[in-house]
Amino acid sequence: MIVIRNIRKSFEGHTVLRGVSLDVRDGETLVILGESGCGKTVLLKMIIGLLKPDNGSITVDGSDVVSMSYKDLQKLRFDFGLLFQSAALFDSLTVGENIALALRRTKGLSEQEIGEHVRNALDLVRLERVEQEMPSQLSGGMRKRVGLARAIAPNPRYLLYDEPTTGLDMTTADEISLLIKDLRAKLGVTSIVVTHDLHSAFVVGDRFAILGGGVTLFAGTRHEIEQSPDERVQKYLASSLST
């Protein structure tokens, strides 16, 4: 379980987060929604210790991320898989080599075992016979799938998704959303999805949090979000659905 309490963060005098609190329950997919620049990605980076909050606390399975040493943070990150917005593949490496990078951090795996993990991860994201392909040969949707295969290959406890459908056409975005939902069921992972895509959010999410003005405007189920009497929540929904 991830517990986030009263997180505040400013950059060069500009306050992004003014007191965000959230719980991420074991086995669920929590979708974090909000307008561009509201601090969604900043929050993801703080969960894995890439950024430190100015105030507040973040605990992962009872361990305080904010006060962790660099060594302990490195160990914690083995529990996380991250799909970057751009997929962040190394263009000079093949698909198989990109996925193997994440596995080589795990000591004790033979080359044969690494190869098996790579193939299993590609099977899970529904890609076959692409291990020797270069990222430049792949479509945007395929690159996202390879990025996701790299994230799940080490069997993480948590998966973090940063705008997983950005830059994709509607059909491909729907395929990625369904894949995220399918992986949660197959792997039993706890997931956090940061997105501005409300349609995708409702496909993948169990619960939802809306950030606005640096705080948590709402956290709850789809039914609860749609029934919320908060005018800021309804304004956000109307704006997102219209686009």
For each residue, the residues with C-beta under 8 A, 3 or more apart:
1: 23 24 25 26 60 61 190
2: 22 23 24 47 58 59 60 158 190 192
3: 22 23 24 57 58 59
4: 7 20 21 22 23 24 43 47 56 57 58
5: 21 56 57 58
6: 19 20 21 55 56 57
7: 4 17 19 20 21 43 46 53 55 56 57 58
8: 15 17 18 19 20 53 54 55 56 214
9: 15 16 17 39 42 46 51 53 54
10: 13 14 15 16 54
11: 14 16
12:
13: 10
14: 10 11
15: 8 9 10 18 214
16: 9 10 11 37 38 39 42 214
17: 7 8 9 20 39 42 43 53 211 214 215
18: 8 15 213 214 215
19: 6 7 8 56 214 215
20: 4 6 7 8 17 39 43 56 211 214 215 216
21: 4 5 6 7 216
22: 2 3 4 30 32 209 216 219
23: 1 2 3 4 219
24: 1 2 3 4 28 30 190 192
25: 1 28 30 190 207
26: 1 190
27: 188 189 190
28: 24 25 190 191 206 207
29: 180 181 184 190 191 192 193 204 205 206 207
30: 22 24 25 191 192 193 205 206 207 208 209
31: 192 193 194 195 201 204 205 207 208 209
32: 22 40 43 44 192 193 194 195 208 209 211
33: 40 195 196 198 201 208 209 210 211 236 240
34: 38 39 40 196 210 211 212 236
35: 38 196 212 236
36: 196
37: 16
38: 16 34 35 211 212 213 214
39: 9 16 17 20 34 42 43 211 214
40: 32 33 34 43 44 194 211
41: 44 45 85 162 163 194
42: 9 16 17 39 45 46 51
43: 4 7 17 20 32 39 40 46 47 194 211
44: 32 40 41 47 48 82 160 162 192 194
45: 41 42 48 50 51
46: 7 9 42 43 49 50 51 52 53 58 65
47: 2 4 43 44 58 60 65 80 160 192
48: 44 45 65 73 76 77 80 82 160
49: 46 52 65 68 73 76 77
50: 45 46
51: 9 42 45 46
52: 46 49 66
53: 7 8 9 17 46 56 58 66
54: 8 9 10
55: 6 7 8
56: 4 5 6 7 8 19 20 53 66
57: 3 4 5 6 7 64 66
58: 2 3 4 5 7 46 47 53 64 65 66
59: 2 3 62 63 64 65
60: 1 2 47 63 65 76 79 158
61: 1 79
62: 59
63: 59 60 68 72 76
64: 57 58 59 67 68
65: 46 47 48 49 58 59 60 68 73 76
66: 52 53 56 57 58
67: 64
68: 49 63 64 65 72 73 76
69: 72 73
70: 73 74
71: 74 75
72: 63 68 69 75 76
73: 48 49 65 68 69 70 76 77
74: 70 71 77 78
75: 71 72 78
76: 48 49 60 63 65 68 72 73 79 80
77: 48 49 73 74 80
78: 74 75 105 106 154 156
79: 60 61 76 156 157 158
80: 47 48 76 77 156 157 158 159 160
81: 102 150 151 152 153 154 156 158 159 160 189
82: 44 48 151 159 160 161 162
83: 87 144 147 148 151 159 160 161 162 164
84: 87 88 147 162
85: 41 162 163 164 166 167
86: 167
87: 83 84 135 143 144 146 147
88: 84 147
89: 93 95 98 135 143 146 147 150
90: 93 97 98 101 135
91: 134 135 136
92:
93: 89 90 97 98 101 134 135
94: 97 98 131 132 133 134
95: 89 98 99 122 127 130 131 132 133 134 135 138 146
96: 99 100 115 118 131 132
97: 90 93 94 100 101
98: 89 90 93 94 95 101 135 146 150
99: 95 96 102 103 117 118 121 122 146 149 150 153
100: 96 97 103 104 114 115 118 153
101: 90 93 97 98 104 105 150
102: 81 99 105 150 151 153 154
103: 99 100 106 109 114 117 118 153 154
104: 100 101 109 114
105: 78 101 102 154
106: 78 103 109 154
107:
108:
109: 103 104 106 113 114 117
110: 113 114
111: 114 115
112: 115 116
113: 109 110 116 117
114: 100 103 104 109 110 111 117 118
115: 96 100 111 112 118 119
116: 112 113 119 120
117: 99 103 109 113 114 120 121 153 154
118: 96 99 100 103 114 115 121 122 131 149 153
119: 115 116 122 123 131
120: 116 117 123 124 153
121: 99 117 118 124 125 149 150 152 153
122: 95 99 118 119 125 127 128 130 131 146 149
123: 119 120 126 127 128
124: 120 121 149 152 183 186 187
125: 121 122 145 146 148 149 152 179 183
126: 123 145 179
127: 95 122 123 130 142 145 146 149
128: 122 123
129:
130: 95 122 127 133 138 142 146
131: 94 95 96 118 119 122
132: 94 95 96
133: 94 95 130 137 138
134: 91 93 94 95 137 138
135: 87 89 90 91 93 95 98 138 143 146
136: 91
137: 133 134
138: 95 130 133 134 135 142 143 146
139: 142 143 172
140: 143 144 167 168 172
141: 144 145 168 172 175 176
142: 127 130 138 139 145 146
143: 87 89 135 138 139 140 146 147
144: 83 87 140 141 147 148 164 168 176
145: 125 126 127 141 142 148 149 176 179
146: 87 89 95 98 99 122 125 127 130 135 138 142 143 149 150
147: 83 84 87 88 89 143 144 150 151
148: 83 125 144 145 151 152 164 176 179 180 183
149: 99 118 121 122 124 125 127 145 146 152 153
150: 81 89 98 99 101 102 121 146 147 153
151: 81 82 83 102 147 148 156 159
152: 81 121 124 125 148 149 155 156 159 183 187 189
153: 81 99 100 102 103 117 118 120 121 149 150
154: 78 81 102 103 105 106 117
155: 152 187
156: 78 79 80 81 151 152 159 189
157: 79 80 189 190
158: 2 60 79 80 81 189 190 191 192
159: 80 81 82 83 151 152 156 183 184 189 190 191 192
160: 44 47 48 80 81 82 83 191 192 194
161: 82 83 164 180 191 192 193 194 195
162: 41 44 82 83 84 85 194
163: 41 85 166 194 195 196 197
164: 83 85 144 148 161 176 177 180 193 195 200
165: 168 173 176 177 195 197 200
166: 85 163 195 197
167: 85 86 140
168: 140 141 144 165 172 173 176
169: 172 173
170: 173 174
171: 174 175
172: 139 140 141 168 169 175 176
173: 165 168 169 170 176 177 197 200
174: 170 171 177 178 200 203
175: 141 171 172 178 179
176: 141 144 145 148 164 165 168 172 173 179 180 200
177: 164 165 173 174 180 181 199 200 203 204
178: 174 175 181 182 203
179: 125 126 145 148 175 176 182 183
180: 29 148 161 164 176 177 183 184 191 193 203 204
181: 29 177 178 184 185 203 204
182: 178 179 185 186
183: 124 125 148 152 159 179 180 186 187 189
184: 29 159 180 181 187 188 189 191 204
185: 181 182 188
186: 124 182 183
187: 124 152 155 183 184
188: 27 184 185
189: 27 81 152 156 157 158 159 183 184
190: 1 2 24 25 26 27 28 29 157 158 159
191: 28 29 30 158 159 160 161 180 184 204
192: 2 24 29 30 31 32 44 47 158 159 160 161
193: 29 30 31 32 161 164 180 200 201 204 205
194: 31 32 40 41 43 44 160 161 162 163
195: 31 32 33 161 163 164 165 166 200 201
196: 33 34 35 36 163 240
197: 163 165 166 173 200 201
198: 33 201 202 237 240 241
199: 177 202 203
200: 164 165 173 174 176 177 193 195 197 203 204
201: 31 33 193 195 197 198 204 205 208
202: 198 199 205 222
203: 174 177 178 180 181 199 200
204: 29 31 177 180 181 184 191 193 200 201
205: 29 30 31 193 201 202 208 222
206: 28 29 30 221
207: 25 28 29 30 31 219 220 221
208: 30 31 32 33 201 205 218 219 220 221 222 225
209: 22 30 31 32 33 216 218 219
210: 33 34 216 217 218 219 225 233 236
211: 17 20 32 33 34 38 39 40 43 214 215 216 217
212: 34 35 38 215 217 232 236
213: 18 38 217
214: 8 15 16 17 18 19 20 38 39 211
215: 17 18 19 20 211 212
216: 20 21 22 209 210 211 219
217: 210 211 212 213 230 232 233 236
218: 208 209 210 224 225 228 230 233
219: 22 23 207 208 209 210 216
220: 207 208 224 225 228
221: 206 207 208 224 225
222: 202 205 208 225 226
223: 226 227
224: 218 220 221 227 228
225: 208 210 218 220 221 222 228 233 237
226: 222 223 237
227: 223 224
228: 218 220 224 225 233 234
229:
230: 217 218 233 234
231: 234 235
232: 212 217 235 236
233: 210 217 218 225 228 230 236 237
234: 228 230 231 237 238
235: 231 232 238 239
236: 33 34 35 210 212 217 232 233 239 240
237: 198 225 226 233 234 240 241
238: 234 235 241 242
239: 235 236 242 243
240: 33 196 198 236 237 243
241: 198 237 238
242: 238 239
243: 239 240
